[in-house]
Each structure stands twice: as structure tokens, then as C-alpha cells.
Amino acid sequence: MSSSLILSLALATAPLHLYEAVEPHMGTLVSIKLYARDEQQATAAFRPAFDRIAQLDRILSDYNPDSELNRVSETAVRHPVKVSDDLFTVLAASQKIAEESGGAFDITVGPVTRLWREARKRRQLPDPDMLDAALSHCGYRKLHLDPTAHSVLLDEEGMQLDLGGIAKGYAADEALRVITSLGIPSALVAASGDLAFSGAPPGHRGWSIAIAASGHTLELSNAAVSTSGDSEQYMEANGKRYSHIVDPTTGIALTNGLTVSVIAPKGIVADPLATSVSVRGRGWTPKEPGVSVYIHPDPAH
């Protein structure tokens, strides 16, 4: 047996150790856990994974005025604009969920979500007339995608796209893809309430994932989990607790107090479905394959 083959076999059977790194991205702290042979292999995976998330934030953020998303909102009015593969992928996935959910998930609700952000800062409900005006510029059917040209067209001025309900799920997917491509089979990426994970940790059947909406801990692998609720982002006014999630049909922030967790094959599916179920409530079940939904009243209510 050659010495190079012996070395390869030794590396393949070397014990794996858990490493974790945390960085601020996309308005939250992103945590990556992975099993590697040594710190050098772990570091070589952490850097490109976080860099990929940072790259996607520059594309998908509606907070960054220079993001590709915001440029599209400004330039694609009644004029098709060609966009990057990443942006088109997320927009297409968003429109698919919008159709399936009957508009419960709608990325054109940006003008409304911006009013509610300001409302939470001031701790005062948005002006009803301003909400009505903002809502008039929303509607997922006003957004048009051309798969052949990879272009986007918006029907009217005043529209603003908001990918807050899907961008983190996609970013977690992509960071995980980068890590897997570097030969690390077991990793977990957590971006706030959005988790994506690959193969099970050594000696385990899966990653131990606490499902907030059920109170249970499950062992999962090669899947994603997204949780939506008002436990962290909310405002209280007139005796009600208003979530950061807005009903696209009314423009009003949710007050139903639900915590929703969705398990799906990918974060780009789990993330928007968690929002959709939060809006639609217990009477609606997603038809996406490989999806499980957990709903629970928020204990804070």
C-alpha cells in the first residue's frame, strides 16, 4: 500500500471535533457549527460560508439602499431589468409560495412593512391613511418574472420589495452548500429563527433541534427549520401585541399570537412557509412535499 493512500485513509478515519463560529450578518447573529478534523479545516470552511452570506446580504437586503434588490425596486417599473441568478432564484421561490398561499406570503408588501418598522420605533400604530396608501402599491401579481431573460418587471411606481421572510432561509442554505462542497458532511447554519443543517453529527441520528412551536426536540438531518412569531420583534399598543409579520391583504400586523415552526427540505421553502402559516392560521396546510408544520399559541399571550 502506498504512503499517500495510507495518509488518505488515516485522514478519512480521523476523529471529528465540533467547531463553532459566530458573525453578524443580515441584521442578526449567524452561527455555524460543523464537525471537522482540526481547527484548520474548520476555519477553511467558516470563512467562505460567512462570505457567501455577506454576498447575499448585499444582493437581497432591503435595508441597504445600494443592494441589488433596492435597485430593482427603483429601476424595474414598467421596464424589465435583468437580475443576478441569486436574486432571480429568491424572487421565483417567493412568487411560487405567494401563489400557493393565496398571497399570505407577499414580497411586494415592502411599503407596508416599512411603516410598521417606524411604528415599532415610535411605539405608535401607523397612520391608517398612510397604511392604505402603502397597501395600494402592494400585490404579488404586480411583480412579473421572465425566466428566459432572467428579468423583473414591476407594474407601478411606489412598489418596494421586501425579502425579509425568505432571504435568511436561502442564505442558510447557501452557506451550508459551501461548507458541504469543502468536504464537511455535518454542519448547521443558524440565522436567527432559520436553521439549515446537513448530515447527522458523528454518533447521532441527527441534529437536536428544539421546535419552539411544539416544545419538543427532534433529531433531524439534511433539512431546514424556520420559526416565526412575535417573541422578539413586536410592539404593544391599545392593549394589543402586534407582530413584525404583516398580513398582506389588510396591511395590519398580526395579533394572533401564534408561534409557527416549519420543517422543510430547504430553508428557502421553510422560511416563507412559516410566514404564510402565521398569516393564514391553523386552517391552512402547505402542500409542499416533505413539509411538517407545528403551531402553538405564544406563551407571552
Backbone bond lengths (Angstrom), bond angles and torsions (degrees), N, CA, C in turn:
res aa  C-N    CA-C-N  psi(-1)  N-CA   C-N-CA  omega(-1)  CA-C   N-CA-C  phi
1 M - - - 1.465 - - 1.532 109.40 -
2 S 1.332 116.85 132.40 1.458 120.38 -176.93 1.523 110.77 -70.93
3 S 1.333 115.05 156.51 1.459 119.78 -179.57 1.530 111.49 -65.58
4 S 1.345 117.55 -34.69 1.466 120.25 179.93 1.515 110.82 -66.84
5 L 1.344 117.33 -36.46 1.454 120.56 178.74 1.524 110.63 -69.34
6 I 1.334 115.84 -39.86 1.467 119.87 177.35 1.527 110.34 -60.62
7 L 1.358 116.57 -42.20 1.454 121.05 179.48 1.528 110.72 -63.63
8 S 1.335 116.63 -41.65 1.462 120.62 179.87 1.523 111.00 -63.19
9 L 1.327 116.17 -42.10 1.460 120.32 179.30 1.526 110.92 -65.17
10 A 1.316 116.59 -38.36 1.457 120.81 -179.35 1.524 110.54 -65.75
11 L 1.344 116.57 -40.98 1.451 120.36 178.75 1.520 111.44 -66.75
12 A 1.339 115.32 -37.65 1.459 119.50 -177.91 1.520 112.07 -67.07
13 T 1.339 116.24 -29.81 1.462 120.07 -177.09 1.526 112.51 -101.56
14 A 1.332 117.17 4.08 1.462 120.10 179.61 1.527 109.95 -64.25
15 P 1.343 118.07 142.85 1.469 120.19 179.34 1.525 110.95 -63.24
16 L 1.337 115.55 143.77 1.458 121.09 179.84 1.515 110.05 -99.42
17 H 1.322 115.43 145.15 1.460 121.40 -178.30 1.530 109.33 -122.87
18 L 1.330 115.64 150.09 1.457 121.05 -179.32 1.526 110.26 -83.82
19 Y 1.340 115.53 130.17 1.456 122.20 176.28 1.530 108.31 -127.13
20 E 1.329 116.58 148.64 1.456 121.04 179.81 1.520 110.00 -138.48
21 A 1.331 115.58 142.46 1.460 121.44 174.58 1.533 108.37 -138.69
22 V 1.324 115.62 146.70 1.467 121.51 -178.27 1.526 108.85 -131.67
23 E 1.337 115.83 133.76 1.459 121.45 176.17 1.524 109.47 -141.12
24 P 1.352 117.14 152.02 1.471 119.83 175.81 1.523 111.01 -81.11
25 H 1.321 116.32 124.55 1.461 121.94 176.60 1.523 108.70 -151.33
26 M 1.311 117.46 149.85 1.464 123.88 173.21 1.527 112.35 54.80
27 G 1.323 115.16 36.34 1.454 120.31 176.71 1.511 115.09 74.75
28 T 1.315 117.76 15.35 1.460 121.08 179.88 1.523 108.99 -151.46
29 L 1.316 116.95 178.30 1.457 121.02 173.83 1.519 108.61 -94.11
30 V 1.317 116.33 126.33 1.458 122.09 178.51 1.527 108.75 -102.82
31 S 1.323 115.32 126.11 1.462 121.44 -179.97 1.525 109.55 -110.66
32 I 1.315 115.98 135.27 1.467 121.51 175.01 1.519 108.54 -123.82
33 K 1.331 115.25 125.70 1.457 121.74 173.20 1.523 108.24 -115.35
34 L 1.313 116.38 139.67 1.452 119.54 178.37 1.518 110.63 -154.06
35 Y 1.310 115.02 158.04 1.462 121.39 177.25 1.518 108.77 -105.37
36 A 1.330 115.56 122.63 1.458 121.54 -177.54 1.521 109.81 -136.86
37 R 1.335 114.94 166.52 1.470 120.26 179.87 1.525 111.27 -67.84
38 D 1.327 114.97 -40.07 1.459 119.40 -176.32 1.530 109.04 -155.60
39 E 1.317 115.07 175.93 1.458 120.37 -177.13 1.525 111.95 -64.28
40 Q 1.321 116.23 -33.63 1.462 119.36 179.89 1.526 111.27 -62.73
41 Q 1.332 117.69 -44.31 1.461 120.50 178.59 1.524 110.63 -66.13
42 A 1.334 116.14 -38.86 1.464 119.59 179.51 1.527 111.15 -63.82
43 T 1.319 116.74 -47.07 1.462 121.15 -179.65 1.521 111.38 -61.51
44 A 1.326 116.05 -37.54 1.462 120.62 179.71 1.520 112.13 -66.73
45 A 1.325 117.49 -17.69 1.469 121.45 176.90 1.530 111.61 -96.83
46 F 1.333 116.67 -37.32 1.467 119.77 -178.55 1.531 111.72 -58.96
47 R 1.352 116.72 -47.85 1.463 119.18 -172.05 1.536 113.02 -60.67
48 P 1.326 119.12 -52.75 1.477 117.31 179.92 1.522 113.69 -66.16
49 A 1.332 117.50 -28.28 1.466 119.80 177.91 1.528 110.80 -66.81
50 F 1.335 116.81 -47.19 1.462 119.84 177.90 1.534 111.02 -66.64
51 D 1.339 116.52 -36.10 1.462 119.57 178.44 1.526 110.54 -63.28
52 R 1.325 116.84 -36.70 1.466 120.23 178.34 1.535 110.58 -65.40
53 I 1.321 116.88 -40.13 1.465 120.31 177.51 1.524 110.25 -64.19
54 A 1.325 117.16 -42.91 1.466 120.67 178.89 1.523 110.87 -62.42
55 Q 1.324 116.64 -39.61 1.460 121.01 177.92 1.532 110.86 -61.74
56 L 1.329 116.26 -43.63 1.461 119.97 179.98 1.520 111.84 -67.83
57 D 1.318 117.63 -33.39 1.459 120.61 177.45 1.529 110.45 -62.92
58 R 1.325 116.35 -38.63 1.466 120.08 178.57 1.527 111.56 -66.67
59 I 1.318 116.83 -23.98 1.465 121.82 179.99 1.520 111.85 -88.87
60 L 1.342 116.81 -44.67 1.460 122.21 -165.61 1.521 115.44 -101.01
61 S 1.313 118.73 -8.96 1.469 121.18 -174.10 1.522 112.21 -72.32
62 D 1.341 116.42 136.98 1.466 118.91 170.72 1.534 110.29 -97.95
63 Y 1.320 117.98 -2.82 1.461 121.66 174.84 1.533 110.84 -81.93
64 N 1.332 115.95 -33.19 1.462 121.62 -177.80 1.526 109.51 -84.55
65 P 1.333 117.96 113.55 1.472 119.66 -177.16 1.526 113.26 -62.05
66 D 1.342 116.87 -21.47 1.463 120.67 -178.30 1.523 113.42 -96.19
67 S 1.327 117.87 6.28 1.465 119.95 -179.11 1.524 110.53 -67.97
68 E 1.324 115.83 157.11 1.460 119.69 176.84 1.522 110.71 -60.72
69 L 1.330 116.76 -38.39 1.464 120.53 179.93 1.527 111.01 -58.13
70 N 1.332 117.37 -47.22 1.460 120.39 -178.29 1.526 111.82 -69.83
71 R 1.309 116.74 -32.44 1.470 118.72 175.78 1.525 110.49 -64.42
72 V 1.329 115.76 -39.17 1.458 119.85 178.30 1.521 110.90 -64.63
73 S 1.344 116.55 -42.11 1.465 119.89 178.88 1.524 111.57 -58.49
74 E 1.327 116.98 -29.83 1.454 121.60 -177.49 1.530 113.13 -88.55
75 T 1.331 117.18 -31.02 1.471 119.86 -169.57 1.524 114.70 -108.75
76 A 1.332 118.38 -11.81 1.470 119.71 -173.39 1.527 113.20 -96.68
77 V 1.333 117.68 15.19 1.460 121.02 -179.17 1.532 109.92 -72.06
78 R 1.334 115.76 114.60 1.465 123.09 -179.52 1.524 112.97 54.61
79 H 1.347 114.92 22.56 1.470 119.74 -179.81 1.525 108.06 -149.96
80 P 1.329 118.60 116.22 1.466 120.14 -177.52 1.530 112.61 -64.63
81 V 1.329 115.44 134.90 1.462 121.92 179.96 1.521 108.72 -122.77
82 K 1.310 116.43 127.95 1.461 120.95 177.91 1.517 109.42 -72.46
83 V 1.351 116.74 137.06 1.458 120.83 -176.81 1.524 110.66 -125.34
84 S 1.317 115.76 169.25 1.465 122.00 -179.70 1.520 110.85 -68.05
85 D 1.322 115.57 162.43 1.466 120.30 178.07 1.520 111.28 -59.66
86 D 1.333 116.97 -41.82 1.466 120.13 -178.44 1.520 111.15 -62.52
87 L 1.317 116.75 -48.22 1.460 119.43 -178.17 1.522 110.49 -64.75
88 F 1.326 117.41 -42.01 1.465 118.89 -179.65 1.531 110.77 -64.33
89 T 1.325 116.94 -40.29 1.469 120.71 178.59 1.519 111.18 -57.94
90 V 1.328 117.02 -45.79 1.466 121.07 -178.17 1.524 110.73 -70.77
91 L 1.318 117.60 -40.40 1.463 120.13 178.40 1.530 111.09 -63.53
92 A 1.324 116.73 -42.51 1.465 120.34 179.81 1.528 111.19 -64.55
93 A 1.330 116.59 -42.73 1.469 120.16 178.14 1.525 110.36 -64.22
94 S 1.323 116.98 -37.32 1.463 121.51 179.38 1.519 111.13 -64.54
95 Q 1.319 116.54 -45.23 1.461 120.16 -179.64 1.526 112.04 -65.82
96 K 1.312 116.57 -34.23 1.468 120.64 177.37 1.529 110.64 -62.61
97 I 1.338 116.42 -46.57 1.468 120.29 178.88 1.525 110.37 -68.63
98 A 1.322 117.97 -34.38 1.460 120.83 177.59 1.529 110.47 -60.03
99 E 1.327 116.24 -44.94 1.464 120.07 178.72 1.528 110.83 -63.74
100 E 1.325 116.38 -46.78 1.463 120.91 -176.09 1.525 112.22 -66.70
101 S 1.317 116.82 -30.97 1.469 120.60 -176.84 1.518 112.74 -94.23
102 G 1.308 117.13 3.32 1.454 119.97 -178.19 1.515 113.27 65.96
103 G 1.340 116.01 31.07 1.461 121.01 178.85 1.510 114.88 87.23
104 A 1.340 118.00 5.66 1.470 119.77 177.13 1.522 110.66 -65.71
105 F 1.329 116.02 -29.48 1.464 120.85 171.14 1.518 106.79 -109.48
106 D 1.320 116.71 123.51 1.463 120.51 -173.41 1.521 109.04 -150.03
107 I 1.323 116.64 111.33 1.466 120.05 -176.48 1.528 112.41 -79.78
108 T 1.357 118.44 -4.46 1.458 119.46 176.66 1.524 112.26 -86.29
109 V 1.330 116.77 6.00 1.464 120.74 -176.15 1.531 112.16 -81.12
110 G 1.325 117.20 11.50 1.459 122.07 -177.99 1.516 116.02 -51.07
111 P 1.345 119.88 -45.00 1.465 118.99 179.46 1.527 113.23 -58.68
112 V 1.339 116.29 -32.42 1.464 120.80 179.86 1.528 111.43 -78.07
113 T 1.342 116.80 -44.61 1.468 119.06 -178.54 1.525 111.18 -63.56
114 R 1.325 116.96 -30.11 1.468 119.13 178.01 1.526 110.97 -67.63
115 L 1.321 117.27 -37.04 1.466 119.88 176.40 1.529 110.86 -64.66
116 W 1.322 116.54 -40.49 1.467 119.62 -179.69 1.530 111.94 -70.44
117 R 1.310 117.73 -30.68 1.471 119.57 174.66 1.524 110.02 -61.88
118 E 1.322 115.91 -46.22 1.459 119.75 178.52 1.522 110.59 -64.38
119 A 1.333 116.01 -36.64 1.467 120.03 179.52 1.525 111.26 -62.60
120 R 1.342 116.11 -41.33 1.474 119.17 179.51 1.526 110.84 -65.87
121 K 1.331 116.51 -35.47 1.460 119.10 177.83 1.532 110.78 -65.62
122 R 1.345 116.26 -41.13 1.471 121.01 -177.61 1.523 111.86 -85.89
123 R 1.343 115.85 -11.88 1.462 121.96 -175.48 1.536 110.19 56.71
124 Q 1.310 114.20 44.73 1.458 121.03 -179.38 1.520 108.58 -146.09
125 L 1.328 117.63 135.14 1.457 121.50 -177.53 1.528 111.13 -60.18
126 P 1.337 117.09 146.77 1.467 119.92 178.14 1.524 111.83 -62.72
127 D 1.321 115.83 151.94 1.453 121.05 176.17 1.532 109.33 -64.10
128 P 1.346 119.40 127.55 1.469 121.62 -176.77 1.522 113.71 -57.58
129 D 1.328 117.99 -38.60 1.461 120.35 -179.84 1.527 110.92 -67.51
130 M 1.327 116.39 -38.46 1.467 119.85 177.64 1.527 110.61 -67.41
131 L 1.340 115.88 -36.79 1.462 119.31 176.94 1.518 110.91 -63.88
132 D 1.321 117.13 -43.96 1.462 120.70 179.55 1.525 110.66 -62.07
133 A 1.321 116.39 -41.61 1.463 120.28 179.44 1.523 111.10 -64.78
134 A 1.337 116.30 -42.11 1.469 120.39 178.65 1.518 110.89 -64.88
135 L 1.334 116.00 -42.00 1.464 120.71 -177.40 1.534 111.54 -64.61
136 S 1.323 116.53 -27.96 1.465 119.69 -179.47 1.524 112.39 -66.29
137 H 1.331 117.03 -18.17 1.470 121.08 179.44 1.533 112.46 -95.98
138 C 1.333 116.09 4.13 1.467 120.55 -176.68 1.527 110.57 -102.86
139 G 1.318 114.87 166.04 1.458 121.38 177.89 1.516 110.54 136.07
140 Y 1.332 117.18 115.91 1.465 119.46 -173.72 1.526 113.03 -64.01
141 R 1.327 117.06 -20.16 1.473 119.27 177.94 1.528 112.12 -75.93
142 K 1.327 116.59 -6.08 1.466 120.64 175.22 1.528 111.87 -88.87
143 L 1.305 116.15 -0.73 1.464 122.65 178.14 1.523 108.20 -109.39
144 H 1.336 116.80 127.95 1.466 121.28 -175.20 1.531 109.71 -125.91
145 L 1.318 115.64 132.49 1.463 122.31 179.88 1.526 109.99 -115.59
146 D 1.317 115.43 139.34 1.466 121.51 175.35 1.526 107.79 -114.18
147 P 1.352 118.35 103.55 1.465 120.90 -176.80 1.525 113.31 -62.80
148 T 1.317 116.73 -30.62 1.471 120.00 -178.93 1.520 111.19 -71.85
149 A 1.328 116.13 -47.05 1.467 120.45 -179.13 1.519 112.92 -87.44
150 H 1.348 117.29 -8.05 1.469 121.62 -175.76 1.528 110.29 55.34
151 S 1.331 115.12 45.31 1.458 119.26 -175.19 1.522 111.02 -121.20
152 V 1.338 114.42 162.32 1.459 123.72 -178.86 1.520 108.58 -125.65
153 L 1.324 116.29 140.62 1.460 121.15 175.61 1.516 108.77 -135.93
154 L 1.341 116.33 135.13 1.464 122.93 176.75 1.523 109.28 -109.96
155 D 1.314 116.75 141.50 1.458 120.78 -174.13 1.515 114.57 -72.40
156 E 1.340 117.74 -30.48 1.462 118.36 -171.89 1.523 112.25 -150.58
157 E 1.320 114.79 161.15 1.465 120.51 175.60 1.522 109.55 -69.87
158 G 1.321 115.45 156.77 1.462 120.45 179.03 1.507 113.54 89.37
159 M 1.322 117.38 -2.66 1.459 119.80 177.31 1.529 109.61 -78.80
160 Q 1.314 115.72 148.81 1.466 121.50 179.19 1.518 108.71 -144.68
161 L 1.312 117.28 121.76 1.457 121.31 -179.58 1.527 110.34 -86.08
162 D 1.317 115.72 140.05 1.466 123.10 -178.66 1.520 107.70 -133.13
163 L 1.326 116.36 111.88 1.468 122.00 -178.05 1.521 112.16 -100.21
164 G 1.335 116.98 20.84 1.464 120.50 -177.35 1.514 114.00 -60.92
165 G 1.335 117.75 -22.35 1.454 120.31 -178.97 1.508 114.81 -94.31
166 I 1.350 117.68 9.28 1.463 119.73 -179.31 1.529 112.96 -146.86
167 A 1.324 117.97 -23.08 1.462 120.74 -173.16 1.525 113.01 -63.05
168 K 1.327 117.63 -42.70 1.465 119.74 -178.21 1.531 111.10 -67.00
169 G 1.330 116.80 -37.07 1.461 119.40 177.35 1.518 111.81 -61.92
170 Y 1.335 115.45 -43.04 1.472 119.77 178.76 1.523 110.71 -67.92
171 A 1.325 117.30 -40.34 1.466 120.69 179.67 1.528 110.75 -62.72
172 A 1.326 117.05 -39.95 1.470 120.10 177.39 1.524 110.50 -63.68
173 D 1.327 116.51 -41.78 1.468 120.57 176.27 1.521 110.99 -57.36
174 E 1.321 115.41 -47.91 1.456 120.52 -174.67 1.528 112.21 -68.91
175 A 1.324 116.98 -38.99 1.467 119.32 176.43 1.523 110.12 -62.73
176 L 1.317 115.64 -40.73 1.461 120.09 178.52 1.536 110.96 -64.89
177 R 1.324 116.57 -38.32 1.468 120.48 178.57 1.526 110.62 -62.20
178 V 1.328 116.42 -42.13 1.460 120.88 178.59 1.527 110.63 -61.49
179 I 1.322 116.31 -45.56 1.464 120.71 -179.18 1.525 110.90 -62.74
180 T 1.321 117.06 -44.27 1.464 121.22 179.99 1.519 111.05 -62.95
181 S 1.340 116.89 -38.32 1.462 120.61 -179.38 1.519 112.33 -64.81
182 L 1.325 116.63 -18.99 1.473 121.32 179.56 1.524 112.17 -92.43
183 G 1.336 116.55 11.64 1.463 120.72 173.85 1.507 115.11 88.00
184 I 1.327 117.73 15.22 1.468 121.31 177.73 1.526 108.26 -103.52
185 P 1.323 118.34 110.94 1.463 120.70 -171.82 1.524 115.27 -85.71
186 S 1.329 117.66 -11.73 1.462 120.13 -174.89 1.524 109.77 -130.69
187 A 1.351 115.45 109.11 1.462 119.70 -177.59 1.521 109.56 -153.60
188 L 1.336 114.93 159.86 1.463 122.18 178.16 1.521 108.62 -138.78
189 V 1.331 115.68 133.25 1.461 121.90 176.67 1.517 107.78 -118.18
190 A 1.330 116.50 125.84 1.464 121.79 -179.08 1.514 109.39 -122.05
191 A 1.347 115.95 116.41 1.460 121.99 176.70 1.519 107.62 -118.54
192 S 1.325 115.89 91.53 1.454 122.05 -174.67 1.527 109.07 59.07
193 G 1.335 118.67 -120.74 1.461 120.58 -178.03 1.505 114.95 -87.27
194 D 1.336 117.03 11.21 1.461 121.55 -177.86 1.524 110.40 -114.53
195 L 1.329 115.32 121.37 1.458 121.99 -178.78 1.523 110.18 -120.55
196 A 1.319 115.73 140.56 1.463 121.37 171.16 1.522 107.21 -134.63
197 F 1.323 117.09 137.49 1.453 119.32 -175.92 1.527 109.82 -145.59
198 S 1.334 114.01 151.32 1.465 120.30 -177.93 1.517 109.79 -101.79
199 G 1.339 117.36 -132.70 1.454 120.31 -175.16 1.515 113.47 -66.04
200 A 1.331 115.01 161.04 1.464 121.35 -178.21 1.526 111.39 -63.97
201 P 1.336 117.81 147.66 1.462 120.98 174.08 1.527 110.25 -60.37
202 P 1.308 117.59 154.40 1.471 120.29 179.76 1.531 111.79 -54.90
203 G 1.318 116.04 130.41 1.453 121.02 177.94 1.507 115.87 80.44
204 H 1.319 117.37 5.83 1.459 121.47 -179.13 1.528 110.70 -125.80
205 R 1.332 115.17 160.47 1.468 119.86 178.38 1.522 111.73 -82.64
206 G 1.318 116.96 -17.52 1.454 121.15 179.97 1.517 110.30 179.19
207 W 1.324 114.93 179.38 1.456 120.67 174.95 1.528 108.77 -77.57
208 S 1.327 117.48 137.33 1.467 121.16 177.94 1.521 108.58 -80.12
209 I 1.330 115.61 109.47 1.454 121.88 -175.65 1.523 109.20 -116.23
210 A 1.333 116.65 120.99 1.466 121.07 176.98 1.525 108.96 -80.50
211 I 1.323 116.95 121.02 1.460 122.25 178.61 1.521 107.76 -91.09
212 A 1.326 115.70 105.51 1.470 120.72 -171.98 1.523 112.24 -59.27
213 A 1.335 116.67 -34.77 1.465 119.41 -174.40 1.524 113.16 -79.75
214 S 1.335 117.63 -8.08 1.464 119.30 -179.30 1.517 113.14 -120.55
215 G 1.329 116.80 -18.46 1.457 119.98 -176.93 1.517 112.94 79.48
216 H 1.332 117.14 5.47 1.455 121.33 -178.86 1.526 110.40 -103.99
217 T 1.317 115.28 159.73 1.458 122.23 172.71 1.518 108.48 -113.93
218 L 1.329 116.49 126.70 1.454 122.02 -178.53 1.517 109.98 -113.94
219 E 1.315 116.18 153.33 1.463 122.09 173.37 1.523 107.81 -100.58
220 L 1.326 115.83 113.52 1.457 121.08 -173.18 1.519 110.59 -129.22
221 S 1.318 115.73 151.98 1.464 120.89 175.68 1.522 109.05 -144.76
222 N 1.334 115.52 152.56 1.464 122.95 177.92 1.525 111.56 50.02
223 A 1.323 115.27 54.83 1.461 121.28 -176.91 1.524 108.87 -156.18
224 A 1.336 114.92 -174.85 1.460 121.79 177.94 1.518 109.13 -141.83
225 V 1.320 115.99 151.63 1.461 122.22 176.75 1.521 108.47 -133.65
226 S 1.323 115.85 132.05 1.466 120.87 174.53 1.516 109.40 -127.08
227 T 1.321 115.93 137.99 1.455 121.65 -179.71 1.530 109.63 -123.22
228 S 1.330 115.12 131.54 1.464 121.36 177.49 1.522 109.88 -122.03
229 G 1.318 115.55 142.09 1.456 121.06 178.37 1.511 109.42 177.96
230 D 1.316 116.71 -177.35 1.461 120.04 -177.14 1.527 112.03 -111.54
231 S 1.326 116.53 25.03 1.465 118.92 -177.06 1.524 112.54 -69.45
232 E 1.339 118.00 -25.06 1.459 120.43 -176.70 1.530 112.60 -115.24
233 Q 1.343 117.06 -44.26 1.461 120.29 -178.17 1.536 108.99 -109.08
234 Y 1.317 116.19 111.76 1.457 120.17 -178.72 1.525 109.24 -165.45
235 M 1.319 115.36 171.92 1.458 121.19 170.43 1.518 107.69 -142.06
236 E 1.329 116.46 152.92 1.455 121.30 177.47 1.522 108.98 -115.11
237 A 1.343 114.52 130.30 1.460 120.17 179.61 1.520 109.03 -153.37
238 N 1.307 115.50 139.42 1.470 121.55 178.53 1.530 112.35 52.00
239 G 1.334 115.21 38.20 1.457 119.86 176.78 1.515 114.85 76.69
240 K 1.336 117.61 9.17 1.461 121.12 179.39 1.524 110.57 -120.35
241 R 1.323 114.33 153.01 1.467 121.57 177.23 1.526 107.94 -106.04
242 Y 1.340 116.48 116.39 1.454 122.17 -176.24 1.531 110.20 -102.69
243 S 1.319 116.30 124.50 1.461 122.72 -179.96 1.528 110.78 -72.57
244 H 1.337 116.15 166.92 1.462 120.17 171.65 1.524 111.06 -78.54
245 I 1.345 117.28 -10.86 1.462 121.28 178.77 1.526 108.88 -86.14
246 V 1.319 115.91 131.69 1.465 121.76 -176.21 1.523 109.86 -109.84
247 D 1.313 116.24 139.05 1.468 121.04 172.95 1.533 107.39 -77.00
248 P 1.337 118.08 114.99 1.468 120.08 -175.62 1.523 113.74 -65.16
249 T 1.318 118.09 -19.77 1.466 119.50 -178.70 1.526 112.32 -81.87
250 T 1.320 117.77 -27.36 1.461 121.50 -178.17 1.521 113.71 -111.53
251 G 1.337 116.21 -22.60 1.457 120.43 -175.42 1.515 113.43 79.05
252 I 1.329 117.08 6.06 1.461 121.53 -177.75 1.531 109.91 -100.53
253 A 1.322 117.07 137.00 1.457 121.57 177.16 1.526 109.84 -65.60
254 L 1.319 116.18 146.66 1.459 120.98 -175.06 1.524 111.28 -67.61
255 T 1.336 114.73 144.86 1.466 121.24 175.58 1.527 110.94 -127.66
256 N 1.355 116.63 14.85 1.471 119.41 -174.53 1.528 113.56 -78.88
257 G 1.330 117.97 -10.17 1.458 120.54 174.80 1.511 115.19 68.02
258 L 1.348 118.04 19.45 1.462 119.64 -178.17 1.520 111.47 -84.62
259 T 1.321 115.36 142.54 1.458 121.93 166.79 1.519 106.65 -108.77
260 V 1.325 116.38 123.23 1.462 121.86 -175.04 1.518 109.56 -120.31
261 S 1.325 116.38 128.63 1.461 122.15 172.94 1.517 108.68 -119.18
262 V 1.316 116.11 133.63 1.463 121.97 179.64 1.516 109.38 -123.81
263 I 1.332 115.74 129.39 1.456 122.24 172.97 1.521 107.61 -102.93
264 A 1.321 117.26 129.68 1.457 122.02 -178.65 1.527 109.19 -147.22
265 P 1.318 117.80 167.79 1.470 119.64 179.19 1.529 113.25 -63.46
266 K 1.342 117.44 -31.27 1.462 121.55 -176.88 1.530 110.43 -137.31
267 G 1.334 115.43 153.39 1.450 120.42 177.86 1.513 113.24 -66.67
268 I 1.327 117.44 -29.93 1.455 121.12 179.84 1.521 111.29 -67.01
269 V 1.335 117.02 -14.34 1.464 122.88 174.64 1.529 110.51 -100.07
270 A 1.329 116.62 -46.72 1.462 120.58 -176.50 1.522 112.03 -62.40
271 D 1.328 117.54 -41.47 1.463 122.26 -174.88 1.535 112.06 -61.10
272 P 1.340 119.53 -56.62 1.464 118.56 -179.59 1.525 113.75 -69.03
273 L 1.332 117.44 -28.58 1.462 118.67 178.21 1.523 111.33 -68.58
274 A 1.326 117.67 -33.95 1.464 119.72 177.06 1.526 110.22 -62.52
275 T 1.330 116.20 -39.66 1.464 119.73 176.01 1.522 111.05 -66.77
276 S 1.333 116.22 -43.36 1.471 120.69 -178.59 1.516 111.73 -59.90
277 V 1.331 116.63 -45.67 1.463 120.24 -179.80 1.520 110.53 -66.53
278 S 1.331 117.38 -36.26 1.464 120.50 177.38 1.521 110.51 -58.88
279 V 1.319 116.89 -40.15 1.465 121.48 -178.64 1.522 111.00 -76.88
280 R 1.333 116.98 -46.31 1.463 120.31 -175.95 1.527 112.94 -75.12
281 G 1.340 116.68 -29.67 1.460 120.27 178.84 1.514 112.90 86.08
282 R 1.310 115.42 -167.88 1.464 122.16 -172.30 1.528 113.57 -67.16
283 G 1.323 117.64 -19.74 1.455 119.33 -175.24 1.510 114.63 -80.20
284 W 1.338 117.89 -2.89 1.468 120.16 -176.81 1.523 110.45 -119.56
285 T 1.334 115.72 134.06 1.460 121.50 178.97 1.524 109.64 -122.75
286 P 1.332 118.66 125.22 1.463 120.50 178.27 1.531 111.28 -62.18
287 K 1.325 115.38 148.29 1.460 120.58 -179.76 1.528 112.47 -102.92
288 E 1.315 116.63 5.50 1.463 120.71 178.72 1.526 109.55 -63.58
289 P 1.346 118.05 139.03 1.470 120.12 179.17 1.526 112.13 -68.05
290 G 1.321 116.21 145.87 1.460 121.55 176.04 1.507 114.70 71.76
291 V 1.342 116.70 25.04 1.463 120.64 -176.53 1.526 110.44 -111.28
292 S 1.342 115.75 135.41 1.460 122.37 172.57 1.519 108.49 -123.50
293 V 1.329 116.14 141.46 1.467 121.13 -176.87 1.517 109.84 -123.04
294 Y 1.336 115.33 135.16 1.470 122.11 175.43 1.521 107.43 -124.77
295 I 1.333 115.95 129.67 1.475 121.63 -179.28 1.507 108.90 -128.39
296 H 1.322 115.09 138.22 1.460 118.95 179.09 1.516 109.52 -150.49
297 P 1.342 119.11 141.64 1.462 119.42 172.28 1.518 110.21 -59.41
298 D 1.323 116.40 138.22 1.451 120.98 178.86 1.537 108.32 -68.08
299 P 1.347 118.84 127.62 1.465 120.68 -178.62 1.515 113.30 -62.65
300 A 1.338 117.32 -14.74 1.462 119.83 179.41 1.525 111.81 -76.26
301 H 1.339 117.09 -9.29 1.475 120.40 -177.52 1.510 110.48 -99.13
